[in-house]
Amino acid sequence: MAMPDSSVTPLRSSVASVRAKRATSTFVTRSPNLYQTSRHVMDGGGCFRANFGVERDGVNLLAEDGSHPVGSDLTTGYPEVDHVLMKKLGWWDELTDAEKKLAEGKNWKTDQSGGMIRVAMKNHGVHPFGNAKARAVVWNFPDPVPQHREPLYSTRPDLVAKYPTHADKMAFWRLPTLYKTVQDKNKDVGKEFPLVLTSGRLVEYEGGGEETRSNPWLAELQQSNFVEINPRDANDRGIRDGEMVWVKSPTGAQLKVKAMVTERVGPGTTFIPFHFSGWWQGKDMLEYYPSGAHPIVRGEAVNTATTYGYDSVTMMQETKTTVCQVAKVTA
């Protein structure tokens, strides 16, 4: 239904005001925010990108009428900007002759002139990546609607039974990738390895730590690798804060690290930073470094203990968590 004239006039004035402001500004934008439709796209406004087509099973995937960033000439959903859409909208001639040569047959991502982006955003308040609905059903993911899948290595066989992982993929990126086979084989792994092991970052070091652990000022701040363990779990194992312990995992690895007894982790959970290397299952590998090349601080690499797994959605290997057992070093 058409809006009354009394509502149209202020809206047009607002759009005209925004355009006048843009005409005298340089082509600089702020970082965009999805769904920030209360701002012009040149001021960081945005919508949801049309990255998954325009329809699925007869259902429109583009935004509905009235859903758009303020000041947009297109007040409904639209696909990604390309040379065809530019021509249909009558915007093609707003490109320079040089831009037209580079933009012909291209879309906004492959147009090396940048002209499509300039015309869409600055001249018309339109985001070049399109304007679509957010997907509630992601049909190209293993679970179109997200649901819990228990990890391949879990301390909870009841959850493995209730929330099993995916079936094995015999040709994922041309390689076999195992899921259910590994989980079924290790469904009772929690009997021998009853603690969850997670890994993560410290503020003192970066990445694998080879460079930052070679910096004397940083090395002084964190002088050894460690495992955080809850006081209840430490008490059950006769472990005191600062003692050396073995952290053992289903890979057969055992890491020799210091125990940090702390409530920063809950019962049943442990944590080891991933910034260390230079030790191998209790042995300092200093003798294998070239002269003068060894980091000041060396320690066990937690990825020696982490286990098999691959997430097909994020395309990441599983090196952030597994299961383990912690025991006091006795000799």
N, C-alpha and C positions, 0 to 999 in steps of 0.2 A: 504494500500500500504506500502511495506517495506521501511524503511528509508535508505538513502544512507550510505555506510560504513563510510564515513567521519563524519556523524552525530552520528553514533552508538558508535564509539570509545570514544569520550569525555564523552558521557552519561554513558557508562560502567565504565570508569575511575572514574567518579563522584560517582557512586553507590559503587564501590569498596572502594573508599576513605572513604565514610560514614560508610561502614561496618567495615573497619579496626579501625576506631575511636570508634565504638560501642563495638568492641571486647574487648577493654581494659578499657571500662568505667564501672562504677557500674550501677545497674538497678534503675536509678532515672530519672523520667520524669518531665517536666514542665506541668503546667495546659494546657490542650488541647484547641484549638480553632477550631470550625467548619469551614471547607473550608480553613484552613490555609495550603494549599497544598505546599507552598514554603518551609516548614520545615519538617524535619524527625519527625516521630511520637514520638521519644524519646526526641525531643526538643520542644514538644508542638504542632507539626503539627497535622492535622486531616482532616476528611472528614465528610460527613453526614451519620449518623448511619442507618444501615439497620434494622430498628425496626418494619417495617410494611409489611414484606413479600418480595418476589422477583418479583412478577408480580401481576397485577390487571386488570381483563378483557382483558387479552392477551397483556397488555402493560408492558414492562420491567421497573421495579422500581429501578434496580441497576444502578450504575454510568456507563457511556459509556467508551469505550476504551480511554485511555490517561488521565482520570480524577482520580488522586491519589496523595497522599503526596510524596514528593521527597524521593528517596531511597527505595521505596516500591518494593518488588519482584512481587507483583500483580499489574499490570498496567491497570486493568479494574475493573468493579464493582464486589463485592463479598458479600455473606451473612455473618451473624454472625459466628464467629469461634466456632466450636464444635468438638467433637471427630471424627465425620465422615469426616468433611472437613480437619482436621489435617492429617488423614490417607490418603485421596485422594491426598493431596499435597505432601505426603512423609515427613511430618514434625513430625509425631508421635514419631519416634525414637530419636528425639532431647529432648524428656522429659526423666527425670530420671526414674528408675524403680519405685521409690516411687511415683513420680508424675503420672505415668501411672495408678497406682492402684486407685488414687483419681480422675483422669480425665476420666476414662472409663465410657462411657454412658452420659457424662456431656457436657455442653457448657461452654464458658468462664466465665459466671456469676455464675455458680454452681460448677465450679472446685475449690475446696478449697485449692488445692496445689499451685495455681497461675502459674502453669507451662504453661498452654495455653497462658496466657497473656505474659509471659516472652518470649516464643519462637516466638510468632507472632510479638511482638513489637521489641524486641532487635535483634532477629536473622533475621527477614524478613521485618521489617519496615511496618508491616501491623497492622491496628487498629482492635482489636478483636471485636468491635461492628459492623463491616462490612463497606461497602462503597456503598452508594445508592444515588439516586436523592432526593432532597428536595421535599416534597409533595406540589403541588399546589392545589390539591383537597383532602381534608381530609374527606374521606367518612364515618368515624365513628363519626364525629361531627354533631350536629343538622343542622348546615349550612356548607356543604362541602367546599364552597367558602365563606369566612367571609362576612357578611353584617350587617348593623346596625339594632339592635332591641331596640326599645324604652323601658326604664325601666318600671317595673310594676307600680310604682308610679311616675308620670311625671307631670310637670307643662305645658306640651304642648300637648293638645288633638289632634292637627293637626298632630303631629308626631306619636302619638299613632295610628291614622288611617292609616298613610302612612307606618309606620314601626312597625307593631304589633309584639308582642312576640310570643313564641311557643304555641302550644296546650298543655293542661294539660297532664301530664304523670300519668296514674293510677297505675303504678307499676314501680317506679324507685328506684332501690336498695330495692325492696320489699315494698316501701311506696308510697302513692300517693303524687305527687308534682304538685302544682298548678302554672300555668302561666297565660293563657288567661283569666281564670275565675276571677282572682284577678285584672288583668289589666282592663278588661271590667267594673268591679264593681267600679273601682276608676278612670275612664277615665276623670272625671271632678274634680278630687281632687285638682287641682291647683287653683280653685276658692276660696277655704278656706285656702289652704296652698300654696301660690304662690312663695315661695323661695325654692331653692335646698339646702339641708343640706348635707355637706360632713364631714367626720371625718378623723383624721390622727394623726401623731406623733409630739411630741416635743423633743428637744434634752435633756431636763432636766430629763425626766422620761422614763420608759421602760414598755411596755406591759400594763397590767391593773394598774400598778403603786403602788401596795400595799407596796412593799419593798422600791422603790425609793422615794415615798412620805413620808416614815418614816425616811429618811436620812435628818438630819437637814440642811446640806449644800445645798442639792438639793432643799429641801422644801423652803428654803429662796429665791431661784431663781424664783420659780413659785408658788405663794401662793394661787391661786384660779383658778377654771375653768372659761372659757370664751367662747364667740361666736364672731368670726370675722364677721363683717357686713359692706357692702359697704356704704360710706357716703350718696349716693342717697337713699338707702333703709332705712338707719337710719333717715335721714331727713324726709322722708315720714311718719315715725312712731313716730316722736318727740323724738328720742332716742339720748342721748349724750354719748360720750366716757366715760367709767367707771361706767355708771349707771347699776343697776340690771335690767335684763329683763327676760321674760318668753319665752322659745322656745317650741312651741307646735307642735305636729306631729299627723298623722292619727291614731297612736296607742292609742290616748287618753292621752298620756304622756305630761307633761309639765316640762321643766327643768329650774331651776332658776340659771342663770349664769351672769357674768359681760359682758357688751358689749365692744368690742374692735372695734371702728369705724376705718376702714382702707381700703385703696385701694388694699391691698394684695388679696382681693377677688373682683370679678367683680359684677356689679349689678345683682340681682337675685340669688346670691350664698352666702351661709354662711358656716362657718367652726367651728367645735368644736373638741378639742383633745379627744382622747379616753383613756387617762391614769387615769381617775378619778373615784372614787366611794366614798360612805360614806354619800352621801345625797340622799334623795328620794323625788323627786317632791317638792322641796322647803324646806324640813326638814332635818336638820343635824342629822344623826343617831348615834351620839357619845354615847348616853346612852345605846346602844345595844352592844357596844364592851366590851369584857372582860377588866378588869382593867389593864391599861398599854399596851394594845394591839392595840390601835387606831393609825392610821397614823397621822403624824403632819398636813398634808394637806388633806382635804376631799372635795369632790365636786360631782356634778351630773355625772352619767354615761351616756354617749351619746347613748349607746345601749338600754337604756330605751325608746328612741325615734325612733330608726331605725325600719324598717318595714320588712314584710315577703318577701322572695325571695331566690332563690337557682340557682346557675350557674352550669349546668350539665357538662360543659367542664372543668372548674377549680375545680369543686366539692367544691365550697365555698358558704357559706350563705351570704346573702346581708346585711352586717353590716357596710358598708362604705358610704352609701348614701341613702337619702330619700327626702321627701319634708317637709317643715315646715312653720310656721308663727312665727314672733318675735314681741313681744309686751312689752311695758314698764311696770315694776312693779309699781303699783299705790298705794299699801297699804302694 
